[in-house]
Amino acid sequence: MSSDSPVESPLLSVRDLKVHFPIKGGVLQRTVDVVKAVDGISFDVMRGQTVGLVGESGSGKTTTGRAIARLVPITEGTVSYEGQDLAHLSRSDFFPYRKKIQVIFQDPFGSLNPRMTIYSIIAEPLDIHFKQWSRSQKEARVAELLEKVGLSAEFMKRYPHQFSGGQRQRIGIARALAVEPDFIICDEPVSALDVSVQAQIVNLLQDLQDELGLTYLFIAHDLAVVEHISDQVLVMTEGQIVEQASADEIYSNPQHPYTVKLLEAVPKL
């Protein structure tokens, strides 16, 4: 590569991100303490990459994902997407980015409204972002999405309780893909599933990434889950990133005692 080759810019760049939650107390409900869920983290995600964000429960990893998607308020710092700082945009200015940034949630049952048909669940983002589409256009898109995630288009009239956990997560993935995002935050997308189903969902996510050119932030508490899907791994504890390296380096030569501890917890086959 020549020295004058342009340097690729990150798709997502997080700088000094803080998410603090006040604890209220007393008759006047004044702030008596602060939970520092995320306390000054920085990292980049390159286009087409998967970055694994790993830590135990309470480490701040899910809050990080939710802050990037503007599902929780950001206390300090910047979250730049394609060079635009999202942290300080108004709700209306952030609206176009809701199409670009989608989330796959941890609990495939809790994140799907049990009173809505599969068609209504997957078409909901289309109703919001593609209001000009006809019913037949939306039905065709939902059918295409169901087949893309390995389900039958005939399922669109059914309800979430009629599906297994793995099938429900495929429905959640189809919903996330509906508006053709570039970046998907996968928030522990396999932790609620059986081990045999976990591999199927991870493989599906990899296939979709290859086919659609997606970029992932893959959040997990289990280093074994992110090993095969991640290009880079961030290890997080107590609201801070304590180690970041390529997946190969993290597994072959962990530097931080907390990373070593997480690796020791991975079952040996």
Secondary structure, 3 states (H helix, E strand, C coil): CCCCCCCCCCCEEEEEEEEEEEEEECCCCEEEEEEEEEEEEEEEECCCCEEEEECCCCCCHHHHHHHHCCCCCCCEEEEEECCEECCCCCHHHHCCHHHHEEEECCCCCCCCCCCCCHHHHHHHHHHHHCCCCCHHHHHHHHHHHHHHCCCCHHHHHCCHHHCCHHHHHHHHHHHHHCCCCCEEEEECCCCCCCHHHHHHHHHHHHHHHHHHCCEEEEEECCHHHHHCCCCEEEEEECCEEEEEEEHHHHHHCCCCHHHHHHHHCCCCC
